[in-house]
Amino acid sequence: MAGAFLVLPLAGCTDPTPTEAPTECSVPARSSQRDLDPEDTPETPWQKDDGQELVVYFETGDLEDRYAGLSTAAVDYWSASPCIQAVAVSACPDDANCVAMVEEGDAGDDGESDGSFRGRDRGTYRTGGRITLHTGLLDRANDNGAMATIVHEMGHALGLVHRLNRQDVMNAYTSDATNPQPDDINFVNLAVIYGTRH
């Protein structure tokens, strides 16, 4: 006969992490990121002081017009977070948090990736990075698919890892049908990374 287990929640042990997008860059103490892919490698956060907004520039000056335009729209998605101001610029200001965006005509290392991000870190903080758009695949994608790839790679640049939710833009696999709009859990995860604990 199989044994049955009764799981009783212990008082005070519930996860305080919100499930709706925060309106301020803060989370309850003991909050943790939600829906993370346990097989993904961690990303490094940018340095940010409590109470300050994190500004990250995405340098689009080397992109053709299609991808520069999509990148300009993509930063607006991430700037909906109360913790992040993402800005598309032709060239980053000196001493800014800067992610260069470049194009390569081939596919990624696995022959299937249409985008990749490589962070530049110093110690426990990110100091820069590079998003590569693999246009050999993106040129065949519709604008929605290309936008999903750009939003996804920007999410990594901001410190997010892959999500288990297969419909989410931060899932390891995006397609022309992926909704490029980050969901509430992405904004919760950003608040867990960058928010003030209360």
C-alpha positions in Angstrom: 0.0 0.0 0.0 1.4 3.4 -1.0 1.9 5.9 1.8 0.1 9.2 1.7 1.8 12.4 2.7 0.0 15.4 4.2 1.9 18.6 3.7 1.0 21.3 6.2 2.2 24.8 5.7 4.3 26.0 8.6 3.4 29.3 10.1 5.7 32.1 8.9 7.2 29.9 6.2 5.1 31.1 3.2 6.9 32.7 0.3 6.3 36.5 0.6 7.3 37.1 -3.1 4.5 38.9 -4.9 3.0 37.5 -8.1 1.9 40.8 -9.6 4.2 43.4 -11.2 5.3 45.8 -8.4 4.5 49.5 -8.7 7.6 50.4 -6.7 11.1 48.9 -6.8 10.7 47.0 -3.5 9.8 43.5 -2.3 9.1 41.9 1.0 12.0 40.6 2.9 12.8 36.9 2.0 11.4 37.3 -1.5 13.0 35.1 -4.1 12.8 35.0 -7.9 10.0 33.0 -9.4 9.8 30.4 -12.1 13.5 30.1 -12.8 14.9 27.4 -15.0 17.2 25.4 -12.6 19.4 24.3 -15.5 20.3 27.9 -16.5 23.5 29.6 -15.5 23.1 32.7 -13.3 23.4 36.3 -14.6 25.2 39.0 -12.7 23.3 42.1 -11.6 24.4 45.7 -12.2 25.5 47.7 -9.2 22.6 49.8 -7.9 22.0 51.7 -4.7 18.8 51.2 -2.8 16.2 53.8 -3.8 18.0 54.6 -7.0 16.8 53.7 -10.5 19.1 51.5 -12.5 19.8 53.0 -16.0 21.2 50.7 -18.6 22.0 52.0 -22.1 21.7 49.7 -25.2 24.0 51.0 -27.9 22.3 50.5 -31.3 24.6 52.6 -33.6 26.0 49.5 -35.3 22.6 48.0 -36.1 20.7 48.3 -39.4 17.5 50.3 -39.2 15.2 47.3 -38.7 17.0 46.1 -35.6 17.7 49.6 -34.3 14.0 50.4 -34.5 13.0 47.1 -32.8 15.6 47.7 -30.1 14.2 51.2 -29.4 10.7 49.7 -28.9 12.1 46.8 -26.8 13.6 49.1 -24.2 10.2 50.5 -23.5 9.0 47.1 -22.5 11.7 46.8 -19.9 11.4 50.4 -18.7 7.9 49.5 -17.5 9.7 48.1 -14.5 9.9 50.5 -11.6 13.5 49.3 -11.1 14.9 49.8 -14.6 15.3 52.6 -17.1 16.5 51.0 -20.3 17.6 53.4 -23.0 18.4 52.8 -26.7 21.2 55.2 -27.9 23.4 55.4 -30.9 26.4 55.5 -28.7 26.6 55.1 -24.9 27.6 58.0 -22.7 31.0 57.8 -21.0 31.1 55.7 -17.8 27.5 54.5 -18.3 26.1 51.0 -17.8 26.4 50.1 -21.5 25.4 47.0 -23.6 26.7 47.1 -27.1 24.4 45.6 -29.8 25.9 44.1 -32.9 24.9 41.9 -35.8 26.4 38.8 -37.2 25.1 37.1 -40.3 25.4 33.5 -39.1 23.4 31.6 -36.5 24.7 31.3 -33.0 27.2 28.7 -31.8 24.5 25.9 -31.8 23.4 26.8 -35.3 19.9 27.6 -34.0 20.3 30.8 -31.9 19.1 34.0 -33.3 20.5 36.1 -30.5 23.0 35.8 -27.7 24.2 37.9 -24.7 27.7 37.9 -23.2 28.1 39.9 -20.0 31.3 41.6 -18.8 31.5 41.4 -15.0 33.8 42.5 -12.3 33.4 40.7 -9.1 29.8 40.4 -8.1 28.6 43.1 -10.5 28.0 43.5 -14.2 30.1 46.3 -15.9 28.9 45.9 -19.5 28.0 43.4 -22.1 27.3 42.6 -25.7 24.1 41.4 -27.5 24.7 39.7 -30.8 21.8 39.5 -33.2 22.3 36.6 -35.5 20.7 38.0 -38.6 20.9 34.9 -40.7 18.0 33.6 -38.7 16.4 36.9 -37.7 16.1 38.1 -41.3 13.7 35.2 -41.8 11.8 36.0 -38.7 8.7 38.3 -38.6 9.1 41.5 -36.6 7.3 39.9 -33.6 9.9 37.0 -33.6 12.8 39.4 -34.0 11.4 41.7 -31.2 11.0 38.7 -28.9 14.7 37.8 -29.4 15.8 41.3 -28.7 13.6 41.6 -25.6 14.9 38.2 -24.4 18.6 39.2 -24.8 18.0 42.5 -23.1 16.4 40.6 -20.2 19.7 38.6 -19.8 21.6 41.9 -20.0 19.5 43.2 -17.1 20.2 40.2 -15.0 17.4 37.8 -15.7 17.9 34.1 -16.4 15.6 31.7 -18.3 12.1 31.0 -17.1 10.3 27.6 -17.1 7.1 29.1 -18.5 7.1 28.1 -22.1 5.0 31.1 -23.2 7.2 33.7 -21.6 9.7 35.8 -23.5 12.4 34.7 -21.0 11.9 31.0 -21.8 15.0 29.5 -23.4 13.1 29.2 -26.7 11.4 32.0 -28.5 9.7 31.9 -31.8 7.8 34.1 -34.2 4.7 33.4 -32.0 6.3 34.4 -28.7 4.7 37.4 -27.0 7.6 39.9 -26.6 5.9 41.7 -23.7 7.6 40.6 -20.4 5.0 39.3 -17.9 4.5 40.3 -14.3 6.9 37.6 -13.0 9.7 39.2 -15.0 9.1 42.5 -13.3 8.8 40.7 -9.9 12.2 39.1 -10.6 13.8 42.4 -11.4 12.4 43.8 -8.2 13.9 40.9 -6.3 17.3 41.5 -7.9 17.3 45.3 -7.6 14.6 46.3 -5.2 14.7 47.5 -1.6 13.7 44.9 0.9 10.9 45.8 3.4 
